[in-house]
Amino acid sequence: MNDAPTPDLRIPPDWDGVTAEWMTAVLATAFPGVKVRSVDLVTRDDGTNRRARFALSYAGDGGPPAVFVKAADPAHAELNALTGGVFNEARLFGGTVSLPVEHPAVYHAAMDEPTLNFILVMEDITLRGARPRDATTPMTPEQAADGVRSLAHLHGAFWGHRLDPLDLDWVAPFTAWKGMRGIEAGLRRVADTVPAEIRSLTAAEIEQVWARYIGTLTAGSQTLLHGDAHIGNTYTLPGNRAGFLDWQVLRRGNHVIDLGYFLQSALTSEDRRTHEATLIDEYHQALQLPADERPTRDDIWLRYRASAAHGLAIWLATASADTWQRPEVSIPLAQRYAAAYVDLDTADAVTRLS
C-alpha cells in the first residue's frame, strides 16, 4: 500500500507559492524521480500575464537549471477572456498535439476555468543560446526565412481536414472582435512618423478595413494559426533558426495572417521591401500540400498584401498607451505595419478579397 501524499499541483496564487515541493511535483512527468531542493526567483515581468524565470537546484540527479513560468494575471483575466485566449496555450501544451515548429518545451500546463487561471512551466530557451526578439532587435533576412519556412510547416501539417481529428476541435476561428479601442490615440502618437496616406485615414476607416480583412479568414481552407506571430513572440537560435513563443492567441483560419503578421514586423521596412518577394517564395515552396490543395503563389501574395490591415490596427491601438507594450516596441511596430499598408496597397487587396 502506498501512503505517499498526493502532490499538490494546484496553481500557486503568487510567485511565493512556487516552492521546491510544488516544482518537484510539476516536473515529475518530464523528469521522473526529480527532487527540487531550491527555487529562486531570478526575474519577473508581470503584464498582460505574469511571467518569471526561476533558478533551480536539485537533490541528486536533476532537471533543468532554470525554468520559465507563465501564469494568468487576475487584473487582466477578464479582458483576456473576451478575446477567447485565456486557456489556449495551456490546452495546447497540456494535450498530445505535436507542433512541427521550433518552440519552448512545456513541462507542465494546467488551468482552472472557474477562476480564469492557468500556469505553464516551460523550458528556459536561453539555455540553448536563444535570443528573444522584439521590435528593437529585428531579424536578418536569413532568420526571417527560417521563420516563414517554419510557419509553412505548421500550416501544412494542419491544413483542412488535418485540423479536426487531432484533438483541436476546441480551437476557435479567427474572427473580429467589437470595440477595438485606441486606434485614434495611436494615430496621434505616431502621426509624424508614418506615411501621409495613413495620417489621412480615420480610426473608424482603419477599424473597418481591419474587420473586413478578418472576415475573409474563415473562407476557404483553414489551418492551425499561431495567431499572434509578431516579432515580440519569437526568438532566434544559433544557425539563423527562428522559434515561436506565446501560443495564447491560437486560432484556426486562413494561413497568410501568420505569414504577414510575422514578416512585416520581423524585418525593418527597408529589409522587407528588398526581400519580401523572395521570402513569400520561400514560404510557398515550404508549404507541403498535395497539388489540389496547394494555394497559388498569386493567392498568397494577394492575402499577404491584405494582411497589413491586421498589424496596422492592432499596433496603432497598442501604441496608444504604454499599458500593453513599451513605446520603444509598440511605436516601431505601428510604423512598420503602416509602411507595409501603403507599400502593399492593402486597402485594394482587402477589397479584392471581400
Residue pairs with C-beta under 8 A, 6 or more apart in sequence:
7 21
7 24
7 25
7 28
8 21
8 22
8 25
9 22
9 25
9 26
9 108
9 110
11 71
11 110
11 112
11 117
11 118
11 119
12 18
12 19
12 22
12 71
12 119
15 41
15 44
15 50
15 52
18 39
18 41
18 52
18 54
18 69
19 39
20 36
20 37
20 38
20 39
21 36
23 36
23 39
23 54
23 56
23 67
23 121
24 34
24 35
24 36
26 107
26 108
26 110
26 121
27 34
27 36
27 63
27 67
27 107
27 108
27 121
28 34
29 107
29 108
30 63
30 105
30 107
30 108
31 62
31 63
31 107
33 60
33 61
34 58
34 61
34 62
34 63
35 58
35 59
35 60
36 56
36 57
36 58
36 59
36 62
36 63
37 57
37 58
37 59
38 56
38 57
39 54
39 55
39 56
40 54
40 55
40 56
41 52
41 53
41 54
42 52
42 53
42 54
42 55
42 66
43 52
43 53
44 50
44 51
44 52
44 53
45 51
45 52
46 73
47 73
47 76
47 324
48 73
48 76
48 80
48 324
49 70
49 71
49 72
49 73
49 76
49 80
49 248
50 70
50 71
50 72
50 73
51 68
51 69
51 70
51 71
52 68
52 69
53 66
53 67
53 68
53 69
53 124
54 66
54 67
54 68
54 69
55 65
55 66
56 62
56 63
56 64
56 65
56 66
56 67
63 107
64 123
64 124
64 127
65 124
65 127
66 124
66 127
67 107
67 121
67 122
67 123
67 124
68 104
68 121
68 122
68 123
68 124
68 125
69 119
69 120
69 121
69 122
70 89
70 119
70 120
70 122
71 117
71 118
71 119
71 120
72 80
72 86
72 116
72 117
72 118
72 119
74 116
74 117
77 86
77 115
77 116
77 117
78 116
80 86
80 116
80 248
81 116
82 177
83 177
83 249
84 172
85 227
85 248
85 249
85 250
86 111
86 116
86 118
86 248
87 111
87 113
87 118
88 171
88 247
88 248
88 249
88 250
89 109
89 118
89 120
89 246
89 247
89 248
89 250
90 109
90 110
90 111
90 118
90 119
90 120
91 109
91 111
91 170
92 109
92 247
92 250
93 106
93 109
93 120
93 122
93 247
94 109
94 110
94 111
95 167
96 167
97 166
97 167
97 168
99 154
99 157
100 150
100 153
100 154
100 157
101 150
101 151
101 153
101 154
101 243
101 244
102 150
102 237
102 241
102 242
102 243
102 244
103 243
103 244
103 245
103 247
104 122
104 123
104 125
104 243
104 245
105 122
105 123
106 120
106 121
106 122
106 123
107 121
107 122
107 123
108 119
108 120
108 121
109 118
109 119
109 120
109 121
110 118
110 119
111 117
111 118
111 119
112 118
125 132
125 235
125 243
126 132
128 237
129 237
129 238
130 235
130 236
130 237
130 243
131 137
131 235
131 236
131 237
132 234
132 235
132 245
133 139
133 231
133 232
133 234
133 235
133 236
133 266
134 231
134 232
134 329
135 231
135 232
135 265
135 328
135 329
135 330
135 332
135 333
135 336
136 328
136 329
136 332
137 231
138 231
138 266
138 267
138 268
138 271
139 147
139 231
139 234
139 236
139 242
139 266
139 267
140 240
140 271
141 267
141 271
141 274
141 275
141 278
141 279
142 240
143 236
143 240
143 241
143 242
143 266
144 242
144 262
144 263
144 266
144 267
144 271
144 275
144 279
145 240
145 279
145 282
146 240
146 241
146 242
147 234
147 242
147 244
147 262
147 263
147 266
148 259
148 262
148 263
148 279
148 280
148 282
148 283
148 286
149 282
149 283
149 286
150 242
150 243
150 244
151 226
151 229
151 255
151 258
151 259
151 262
151 283
152 282
152 283
152 284
152 285
152 286
152 287
152 288
153 286
153 288
154 223
154 224
154 226
154 258
155 223
155 224
155 225
155 255
155 258
155 287
156 223
156 286
156 287
156 288
156 289
157 224
158 166
158 168
158 223
158 224
159 221
159 223
159 255
159 289
159 293
160 221
160 222
160 223
160 293
163 171
163 222
163 223
163 224
163 252
168 224
168 252
171 224
171 250
171 251
171 252
172 251
172 252
173 217
173 218
173 222
173 251
173 252
173 253
174 214
174 217
174 218
174 225
174 227
174 251
174 252
174 253
174 254
174 257
175 214
175 215
175 217
175 218
176 210
176 211
176 214
176 215
180 207
180 210
180 313
180 317
181 317
181 320
182 316
182 317
182 318
182 319
182 320
182 321
183 203
183 206
183 207
183 313
183 316
183 317
183 320
184 202
184 203
184 320
185 320
185 321
186 315
186 316
186 317
186 318
186 319
186 320
186 334
187 198
187 199
187 201
187 203
187 206
187 316
189 319
189 320
189 331
190 316
190 319
190 331
190 334
190 335
190 338
191 199
193 331
193 335
194 334
194 335
194 338
194 339
195 338
195 339
195 342
197 341
197 342
198 312
198 338
198 341
198 342
203 316
206 309
206 312
206 313
206 316
207 313
209 309
209 313
209 346
209 347
209 350
210 309
210 310
210 312
210 313
210 314
212 309
212 350
212 354
213 306
213 307
213 309
213 310
213 346
213 350
213 353
213 354
214 310
215 354
216 254
216 303
216 306
216 350
216 353
216 354
217 253
217 254
217 257
218 253
218 254
219 254
220 254
221 254
221 255
221 293
221 295
222 252
222 253
222 254
223 252
223 253
223 254
223 255
224 250
224 252
225 250
225 251
225 252
225 253
225 255
225 257
225 258
226 233
226 244
226 247
226 249
226 250
226 258
227 247
227 249
227 250
227 251
227 257
227 258
228 246
228 248
228 249
228 261
229 244
229 258
229 261
229 262
230 261
230 262
230 265
230 266
230 311
230 315
230 333
231 262
231 265
231 266
231 333
232 265
232 325
232 329
232 333
233 244
233 245
233 246
234 242
234 243
234 244
234 245
234 262
234 266
235 242
235 243
235 245
236 242
236 243
237 243
254 303
255 287
255 295
256 300
256 303
256 304
256 306
256 307
257 303
257 307
257 310
259 280
259 283
259 300
259 304
259 307
260 303
260 304
260 306
260 307
260 308
260 310
260 311
260 340
261 307
261 310
261 311
263 272
263 276
263 279
263 304
264 272
264 307
264 308
264 311
264 336
264 337
264 340
265 311
265 333
265 336
265 337
267 275
267 276
267 336
268 336
269 335
269 336
269 339
269 340
269 343
272 336
272 339
272 340
273 343
276 304
280 297
280 300
280 301
280 304
281 297
283 300
284 295
284 297
284 300
287 294
287 295
302 349
302 352
302 353
303 349
303 353
304 344
305 344
305 345
305 346
305 348
305 349
306 346
306 349
306 350
306 352
306 353
307 346
308 337
308 340
308 341
308 344
308 346
309 341
309 346
309 347
309 350
311 333
311 336
311 337
311 340
311 341
312 334
312 337
312 338
312 340
312 341
312 346
314 337
315 330
315 333
315 334
315 337
316 334
316 338
318 324
318 325
318 330
318 333
318 334
319 325
319 327
319 330
319 331
319 333
319 334
322 330
324 330
340 346
341 347
